[in-house]
Amino acid sequence: MSSDGSSRRRRQRVGWRGCARPWFLRRRDTSYLIGPSTNNKLTFVQIVVCIRAMLITDTLDLLDEGLAWTTARIAAVPADALDVPTPCDDWDLRTLLDHTVETLAIFADALDGGGATATGPWDAAMADLAARTRLAWRQPGVMDRTYELPFGTMPGPVMASATLLEAVVHGWDISQASGEAASIPEDLALAVLAFAHAALGEAQRGDAFGPALDIGATSSEQLIAYLGRTP
């Protein structure tokens, strides 16, 4: 499985259920991301576990785990699966891979200034981005900075959580399309679910996500359902 950098597509801006432009690209004012949830339906036990995942466990350890998990999902894509449909409306797997790598490259560039263009095979590009991101987040003071991105301004903790959400959810999308059908690990799913509840009320969904679905037996399924997908 490979792709030349010259063949990368521009990110599409079509209507979708979770996959055209990242949801956080759709408004420049990102201050709402650190406000309280207005639509929190988590159980008390889930809230306690989420707080543990987000506060006791190092946020950067979760981000490392999420990037590694998605890197493995990309590496598992068969070469003959690139034209298959994905959970993202109107996108084949090739387009979704381009989008995922390009968006994570924007975050990595904001951290280290290394350039937002990712070239080469998707799996190699993703592994490089994961390594860059891990290293950059561990430099002194980076979590305390505010980041100017092409689509707005984000405080460090918000950008770390947004990076985790983007990587993990699209990792799930890629896995479903490729036929691997991996579930998101429990600790990652709970952490991203808590952030999604805080960041994505009905007013923030726009056409980026469908309505939240009240289904799912596992945290992975509940996260996917909250983002408007069918697990």
N, C-alpha and C positions, 0 to 999 in steps of 0.2 A: 504494500500500500504506500503510495507516494503521490506528491503533487509538487510541480515546479512552482516557484514563487511567482513566475510570470503568468501563471494560470489562475492565480487567486482572483476571486470575484469581488466586486464591490459589495458591501453589505446592502441587502435589499431593504426597502422601507415599505413593504407590503403589509396589508392587514394580516394578523396572525394570532395564534393563541400561545404566546409565550416565546416566540422565537425570531421575530424580524430584527429590530434593534433591541438591545437590552432594555429592560423596563426603566432603569435609572437614566437612560439617555433621553427620556421623553420629557423631562422638565429640568430647567436650569436651577431652580431653587430646591436644594436637597436637604434643607433644614428639617423637613418633616420626618426624615429618616431617623432622627434621634428622639422623636416624640413618643408618647405612650400609645399603645395599641388601642384602637377604637372598636376592634372586632375580634377580641381574643376569646376563642372557644376552647382553649387548651384545658385539660383537666388539671386539678391541683397537683397530682403526682407528676404530670408532664411538665408543669411550670417549675416544680422543684428540680427535676432532672435537667431542664433547660438552663436554669440558673447555675446549676453545678457545671454543666458543659461550657457555659459562656464565661463564668467568673472564676471558678476554681481551676478548671482546665485552661491552660494558656491558649488564648485566641490564636496565636501563631502556630501552635501545635495542631489545632484543628485545621487551619489553612494548609499546613504542610500535608496533612492527611488527605484533605480534599483534593489538592493538586495531584498528589500521587495516585489517588483513586481514579481521577479523570484521565490522567496519563495512561493508566493501564487500560481503561475503556477504549481510548483511541488506538492504542497499540493492538487491541484485539479485533479491530475492524478488518473484515476480509476485503481483499482487493476487488472482488466482484460484487460488492454490496454498495458501491458509491452512488448508484442511481436509484436506490430504494427510497420510498417515502419515509418521513420521520414524524414524530409527534408534533412538529412545527408545521403548521399549515403551509402548503405550497413550496416546501423546501425538501430537496433530496438530501441524502447524507453528505454528499460532497459539499453542498452549500453550507450545511450546518457545521461541518468540520472547519471550513474557512472562517465562518463567523466566530466560532468559539476561540480559535487560535488568535484571530485578529483582535478580538475584544480583550482577551487576557494580555495581549501584547501592549495594548493601550495602558492598562494598569501597571504593567511592569515598567514601561517607559516613564510613567509618572513618578515611580519610585527611584529609578536609577539613571534616567536620561539616556538609556542605551539605544533608543530607536524603536518605534512601534511597529516596524515592518517585520513580520515573521516569514521566513522563506524555508524551502526544503520540504521534505516529507512531514506530514502532520504529526506523526508520533515523535519524530526528532525535534520538531519545532516546539511541541508541547513540553517535552522533557527539558529543553533549554529554558523555556519560560518558567517552568516550575522551579528550576535551580536558581534562576535570576531572582525570582520573587522571594524565595526562601532567604537568600543572602541579603537582599535589599531590606526586607522587613526587620532584619536583626541588626541593622546599623543604629547607632545611638540617636535617639530623638525622633525617629521616623513616625512613631505612633502619635506623637504630639503635634505633628505638622498638619497643615491644611493643604490639600492638593488641588491644583488647578488642572482640570481635565478638559478635553475638547467639548464635553457636554455639561460642564458646570464645576462646582467646587464641593469637595467632600473633606470632612475631618478624617484623620487617620483611622480611627476605629470603624467608621462607617465604610471607608473604602476597603478595609480588610474584610469586613462582613459581606460587602457587595461582591468582592472578588470571589469569596467562598461560595456565595449563592450562584453566581454566574458559572463557576467551574462545575459545581456539583450537579446542578439541575441540568445543564447541557451534557454533562457526563452521563446522566440517566437517559436523556433523549438519545444520545449516540448509542448507548447500550441497547435500548429498545429497538432502534432501527437496524442495528447490525445483527440482531438475533441472539446476542449474549444475554439480554434481559436481566442484568444485575440489579440487585436492590441496593439502595444507598445505605451504608453502615449506620447503625442506630445513633451513635454519638454525632455524626455529621448531620443526619436527618433532623435530630432534635435541635441542634444549634441553628441550622438554616431555617427551620420552621419557626423558631422563636423570633429570629430576625425578620422573617417574612411577615409574621403577625404584627410586629412593631412598625414595619415599613410600608406594608401594603394593605391599607384599608380599601374600601370600595372606591373612594375618590381617587386613589393613586393607580388603579388598574388600567383605566383607559381601554384601548384595544390591544394592549400588550398581554393581558391575561384574561381568561374567561372567568365567570363567576366561581367563587370558591364552592367546592363540592364537599358535602358532609359525609364522606365515605373513607374507608381505609382501615385495615386492621393493624397495620404496622406504622411506625413513624415515617418510614419511607413513603408508604402509600398516602398517608395523611398530608405530607408535604406536597407531593405531586398533586393531590386533589385540591389542596388549598390554592395552588397556583393555576387551577382551572383545567388541569389535564385529567384524563381517566387513567388511574394506575393499572 
